[in-house]
Amino acid sequence: KPPPPPPPPPKPPPPPTPKPETANGDTFFGFSPSDVVKSGAQGAEQLNLDALPSIPMPKMPSVTTLPSFSLPSLPAPSPPAAKRAEPDLDATLQEAREARERFLQKEGLAPSKPAAQPRARPRSCGAKESGCLQSERVKGASYMPAWAYPPALKPRDAAKALNRALRACGATGVDTATVAGGALRLTARFSTGFLGMTTDTAEFLLDPSTTAVAFRATSPGDEGRARGRMTRLRTRLKWREIPA
């Protein structure tokens, strides 16, 4: 038989671990190799962590109190405004009426007591009389409130003022007469229409006992012309209307 093969040669030992030394043999970063390297198991060398110095931790400043922050002070809420009192409308209207009466009394435009409806009245407008209006309410006739002259005026003075106002408004003739009961009648005529061929009339009765003025006015075919003339006439005299 052939002889058995020889046993395998033993494994070579591992190469030595290089030392952490510098070229001039000084320590590595101030530590010698024996300080930082120690032998481990099976001859291996490992880093000696126990030999490394402890690195001091930086000291943090101690915080004893937290900084305080103050918010700006807000203004105190103002108290609610007092509720505005509602005006007394009745008292206001009454004061306005009294002021109006004082003004009219001062200007001589209002009687000291309410004027009564006139007792003396002109004849009523006829049913077929177009363009006729009067101060008396009659069925089928156009109505306009009666007037009252200022009580400071005497009936004759009121008649003279009415005569002047009629002529200023274009009257071509005015007649004045005294009728039963002492009332004064004024009759005025106005020339209107094409070439003045149409005649309008106005009749007034001044009652001396009540300062009332009743009237009727005609403008054939044009009641608006008569109503406008009467309105301008009363405005010129500044006499007031008597409520119906």
Secondary structure, DSSP 4 states (H G I P E B T S, - for coil): -PPPPPPPPPPPPPPPPPP---TTS--BTTB-HHHHEEE-GGG-EEE-GGGSPPPPPPPPPP--SPPP--PPPPPPPPPPPPPPPPP-HHHHHHHHHHHHHHHHHHHT-S-SSPPPPPSS-PPPPPTT-TTEEESS--TTSEE---EE--TTS-HHHHHHHHHHHHHHTT-SEEEEEE-GGG-EEEEEEEEESGGG-EEEEEEEEEETTTTEEEEEEE-TT-HHHHHHHHHHHHHHHTPEEPP-
